[in-house]
Amino acid sequence: MPKASVITADIVNSTRLSKAELKKLMNVLTSVFKEHQYEFFRGDSFQVLVKKPADALTVLLAARLATMKLLPAQTMPVTDIRASIGIGNVKLPVRALQTAGGEAFVLSGRNFDKMTKEERLIVTCNESNETVAVGLKVIACFIDYLFQRLTVKQAAVVLELLMNHTQTETARRLKKSQATINKHVQSAGWVQIEMLLKNYKLLVNSIQD
């Protein structure tokens, strides 16, 4: 069976959003997940099947950033996403995510249930190679550390960069000066985030080789 990634997640502090804000967030997440199979359930929980495991972390981070910048008038994010990424075998096609089986679904769901209130991201795989497993854990912890310290403005900038926009394009799209964008890039730790994403892809691709 081919390997895939499954994201099991919920929206942190969704009850603090108005009905209009929650609807807006759901529309934003739908746009982020449009190229993948996904299902929302229990109002603020969801699963996403990403057939290319190397893309799963980028998809999740885009969803987190879009959620964090939802209320631009706030200094610090009101909402966030807590998620578990499971990488493993999946029998395709999958008709319904909530009832689907396979390693990726089991790993994602089981580890999501084990997450503490402080954790926002866990990445696990079925790989017996301890180096790969530890590497994914370290990457998830470091990214989570950086993300939990982002401001709303930093989240907006990092999302643009994650979508492969240059700093110049980001400045134009957000209607900010390039100096302001560069300041947010530095303080958000974008260079480190970019490096972690690159190493995540290298580790995941090594599993599939």
C-alpha positions in Angstrom: 0.0 0.0 0.0 1.2 3.5 -0.7 2.3 5.8 2.2 0.2 8.9 2.9 -0.3 11.4 5.7 -3.3 12.0 7.8 -3.9 15.2 9.8 -6.2 14.9 12.8 -6.9 18.2 14.4 -9.1 20.6 16.2 -9.4 24.4 16.5 -8.2 25.8 19.7 -10.5 28.4 21.4 -13.1 28.0 18.7 -15.8 28.9 21.3 -14.3 32.4 21.6 -15.3 33.1 17.9 -18.6 34.5 16.9 -20.7 32.4 14.5 -19.7 34.8 11.7 -16.0 34.4 12.6 -16.2 30.6 12.8 -17.9 30.5 9.4 -15.2 32.7 8.0 -12.5 30.4 9.5 -14.2 27.3 8.0 -14.2 28.9 4.6 -10.5 29.7 4.9 -9.6 26.2 6.0 -11.7 24.8 3.1 -9.6 26.9 0.7 -6.4 25.6 2.3 -7.5 22.0 2.0 -9.2 22.2 -1.4 -6.6 20.0 -3.1 -6.9 17.3 -0.5 -9.6 15.0 0.9 -10.9 16.4 4.2 -13.8 16.2 6.6 -15.0 18.5 9.4 -16.8 16.9 12.4 -18.0 17.9 15.9 -18.0 21.5 14.8 -14.4 22.4 15.3 -12.5 19.1 14.5 -11.3 17.8 11.2 -9.2 15.3 9.3 -7.2 15.8 6.1 -5.7 13.1 3.9 -2.5 14.3 2.2 -1.5 11.7 -0.4 2.1 13.1 -0.6 3.4 12.9 3.0 6.2 15.4 2.3 3.5 18.1 1.7 1.5 17.4 4.9 3.5 19.7 7.2 3.2 22.6 4.8 -0.5 22.1 4.5 -1.0 22.0 8.3 1.2 25.1 8.9 -0.8 27.0 6.2 -4.0 26.1 8.1 -2.4 27.2 11.4 -1.2 30.5 10.1 -4.5 31.3 8.4 -6.3 30.5 11.7 -3.9 32.6 13.8 -4.3 35.7 11.6 -8.1 35.4 11.5 -8.6 38.4 13.8 -6.1 41.1 12.6 -7.1 43.6 15.3 -5.6 41.3 18.0 -1.9 41.4 18.8 -1.6 37.7 19.7 -3.6 35.0 18.0 -7.0 34.2 19.6 -7.2 30.9 17.8 -4.8 28.1 16.7 -4.9 24.5 15.5 -3.8 21.5 17.5 -2.8 18.6 15.2 -1.3 15.2 14.9 0.3 14.1 11.6 0.5 10.4 11.1 2.6 9.0 8.2 2.0 5.4 7.1 0.3 3.0 4.7 -3.2 3.9 3.5 -5.4 1.8 1.2 -6.7 4.1 -1.5 -9.2 5.3 -2.4 -10.7 6.4 1.0 -14.4 6.9 0.9 -14.9 8.3 4.4 -12.1 9.6 6.6 -13.7 9.1 10.0 -14.2 5.4 9.3 -11.0 4.8 7.3 -8.3 2.4 8.5 -4.6 2.1 7.8 -1.4 3.0 9.7 -1.6 6.7 8.9 -5.1 7.0 10.3 -4.2 5.0 13.4 -1.0 6.9 14.2 -2.7 10.3 13.6 -5.8 9.6 15.7 -4.1 7.7 18.5 -1.4 10.4 19.0 -3.9 13.2 18.8 -5.7 11.6 21.7 -2.5 11.6 23.7 -1.6 15.3 23.1 -1.3 17.5 26.2 -3.0 20.9 26.4 0.4 22.6 25.8 1.2 20.7 22.6 0.0 21.9 19.3 1.9 19.6 16.9 3.0 15.9 16.8 4.4 14.1 13.8 4.8 10.3 13.9 5.5 7.6 11.3 5.5 3.8 11.1 9.3 3.9 10.4 11.4 1.5 12.6 14.4 3.7 12.0 14.8 5.6 15.3 16.8 8.4 13.7 13.8 9.2 11.5 11.3 9.0 14.3 13.4 11.2 16.6 14.1 13.7 13.7 10.4 14.1 13.1 9.8 14.7 16.8 12.5 17.3 17.1 11.2 19.1 14.0 7.6 19.1 15.3 8.8 20.4 18.7 10.9 23.2 17.3 8.2 24.4 14.8 5.6 24.3 17.6 7.9 26.4 19.8 8.3 29.0 17.1 4.6 29.0 16.1 3.3 29.4 19.7 5.3 32.7 19.9 4.0 34.2 16.6 2.1 37.4 16.7 -0.9 37.9 14.4 1.1 40.2 12.1 4.0 37.7 12.0 1.6 34.9 11.2 0.2 36.9 8.2 3.7 37.4 6.9 4.9 33.8 7.3 1.8 32.6 5.6 2.6 34.7 2.5 6.2 33.3 2.5 4.9 29.8 2.9 2.8 30.3 -0.2 6.1 31.1 -2.0 5.6 34.9 -2.2 8.7 37.0 -2.0 9.2 39.6 0.6 8.5 42.3 -2.0 5.3 40.6 -3.1 4.3 40.1 0.6 4.8 43.8 1.3 2.5 44.7 -1.7 -0.1 42.1 -0.8 -0.2 43.1 2.9 0.1 46.8 2.1 3.2 47.2 4.3 6.7 48.6 3.8 9.4 46.1 2.9 11.3 47.2 6.0 8.3 46.2 8.1 8.0 42.8 6.3 11.7 42.1 6.8 11.4 42.9 10.5 8.6 40.4 10.9 10.5 37.8 8.8 13.4 38.1 11.2 11.4 38.1 14.5 9.2 35.2 13.4 12.2 32.9 12.7 11.2 32.4 9.0 14.8 31.1 8.1 14.5 28.5 10.8 10.9 27.5 9.8 12.1 27.2 6.2 15.0 25.0 7.3 12.8 22.7 9.4 10.3 22.3 6.5 13.2 21.3 4.2 14.5 18.7 6.7 11.0 17.4 7.3 10.7 16.7 3.5 14.1 15.0 3.5 13.2 12.7 6.3 9.8 11.8 4.9 11.2 11.2 1.4 13.8 8.9 3.0 10.9 6.8 4.4 9.5 6.3 1.0 12.8 5.5 -0.8 
